[in-house]
Amino acid sequence: MKQDQPRPTPRAGIMDIEAYVPGKSTAPAGVTKVYKLSSNENPLGPSPKAIEAAREVAARLDVYPDGSARRLREAIAEVHGLNPANIICSNGSDEILGLLAQTYLAPGDEAVFTEHAFMVYKIYIQAAGAKPVAVKETDERADIDAILAAITPATRIVFLANPNNPTGTYVPFQEVRRLHAALPKDVLLVLDAAYAEYVRRNDYEAGIELAGSSENVVMTRTFSKLGLGGARVGWMYGPAHIVDAINRVRGPFNVNATAIEAGIAAIRDRAHIERSVAHNEKWLAWLSAELTGLGLRVTPSVGNFLLIHFPEGKKHSAAAADDYLSARGYILRRVTGYGFPNALRMSIGTEEANRGVVDALKTFLKS
Ligand SMILES: Cc1ncc(COP(=O)(O)O)c(C=O)c1O
């Protein structure tokens, strides 16, 4: 078709968006065994109960799901001690982050996040026509004072990933409370607690209490890091007026029947969640120590992944390490787009994968 013919054009700003690049899932040709360590999935896989629930629902896939995902909201509410009316379920927590931007941002508005924050915030802010404002971090951690200094009369949302991806660092909850106390009441604080289950720190909270007692705070969560990444189940907890607004904007059947049934079974399978968290605790500590022992700097992580920094110079760069590991079937995540051109993010894997990466890096660094 000729270029000069009229054709539909996206709204101003859409073509400025840099599309999200997911973690790789394939290894170079010839590699037989692949260890996918690029998307922070659960190395123990889905809950066996969720697998069974998904199998059972297969025979009823002709029927529309419950548009309000009531039973899933009730199951989440039961486990976390919440009112199901204050929960919205979503197609992964990505969806709810997008809905929040779509509902609360307009052209001319600003939304704040930190420089190495999870990348979808910027995408959704731009997609809503608003201005993304990235603020500096301190020691690869969100800096509450820097966030507060970036607030202007145009600010409508602050997105805080706690813990953050890809750094794995977290903000103690008293700092989150300080942020909230200093924010104007009409600015929405989004506490993205995608990795909350994995955090083992006394001064950490996901934000349930704050979201339950404030008019301008929501907490978002996901099932993806506990074994249901492929099913796409996320949720938000927040005040009734925000739930009401989002319910007007979201798709009427945004959570599919398989996701609902697998989600209900997964959240009730506490034993599987505990096993996953215990596995993570053990291997996160092991990997941090081993990698540090190899002379690599590792950002202190409380999530189910690690950010590994490589030495200056081409020979042992992150790009070279990525090629070396991929050729042996270990697929890690390049994080150049997150402002870390010389680092790789590694999901905590199975024992075999974790030991394999350390052994491979040992040889790589000697080469
Ligand atoms: C900080 C953070 N928030 C949200 C998500 C979205 O997860 P999902 O859409 O799978 O629920 C991720 C996934 O990587 C994440 O790292």
The ligand as an SDF file (V2000), in Angstrom:
LIG
                    3D

 16 16  0  0  0  0  0  0  0  0999 V2000
    6.9070   -5.7490   40.3530 C   0  0  0  0  0  0  0  0  0  0  0  0
    5.9680   -6.5090   39.4710 C   0  0  0  0  0  0  0  0  0  0  0  0
    4.6850   -6.1480   39.4570 N   0  0  0  0  0  0  0  0  0  0  0  0
    3.7860   -6.8010   38.7000 C   0  0  0  0  0  0  0  0  0  0  0  0
    4.1550   -7.8430   37.8980 C   0  0  0  0  0  0  0  0  0  0  0  0
    3.1060   -8.4440   37.0270 C   0  0  0  0  0  0  0  0  0  0  0  0
    2.8970   -9.7570   37.2110 O   0  0  0  0  0  0  0  0  0  0  0  0
    1.6040  -10.4820   36.6340 P   0  0  0  0  0  0  0  0  0  0  0  0
    1.0050   -9.5970   35.5850 O   0  0  0  0  0  0  0  0  0  0  0  0
    2.1070  -11.7440   36.0990 O   0  0  0  0  0  0  0  0  0  0  0  0
    0.6910  -10.6160   37.7900 O   0  0  0  0  0  0  0  0  0  0  0  0
    5.4910   -8.2670   37.8690 C   0  0  0  0  0  0  0  0  0  0  0  0
    5.9010   -9.3740   36.9770 C   0  0  0  0  0  0  0  0  0  0  0  0
    7.0090   -9.5610   36.6380 O   0  0  0  0  0  0  0  0  0  0  0  0
    6.4120   -7.5770   38.6790 C   0  0  0  0  0  0  0  0  0  0  0  0
    7.7010   -7.9200   38.6770 O   0  0  0  0  0  0  0  0  0  0  0  0
  1  2  1  0
  2  3  1  0
  2 15  2  0
  3  4  2  0
  4  5  1  0
  5  6  1  0
  5 12  2  0
  6  7  1  0
  7  8  1  0
  8  9  2  0
  8 10  1  0
  8 11  1  0
 12 13  1  0
 12 15  1  0
 13 14  2  0
 15 16  1  0
M  END
$$$$
